[in-house]
Amino acid sequence: MNKKIFIHIGFPKTASTFLQKNIFPNIEGINYLGKPFKDKNNFFSNFEKKIITYNNENYERNKNEIVEYLNSYFSDKNCNKYLISHEGF
């Protein structure tokens, strides 16, 4: 089963908090991962550090590593759609 991971970057003053509290948790068929994060092994902290520090060249060079990192976390066999929402991105 192919996984789909959606990342909501939460640009400031665009109703991100409203979406995180009222919309995203209620979308059927999507595993929503947002604030407050229940972060096993500091996954989101590590992921955020990876993403924020990359420029286009670093991203292209490390794209496969990023995909593998995400796949290692999103292993729920009953779900293939995930949504991450975080203003830090």
Buried (B, 14 or more C-beta within 10 A) or exposed (E): EEBEBEBBEBEEEEEBEEBBEEEBEEEEEBBBBBBEBEEEEEBBEEBBEBBEEBEEEEEEEBEEEBEEBBEEBBEEEEBBBBBBBBBEB
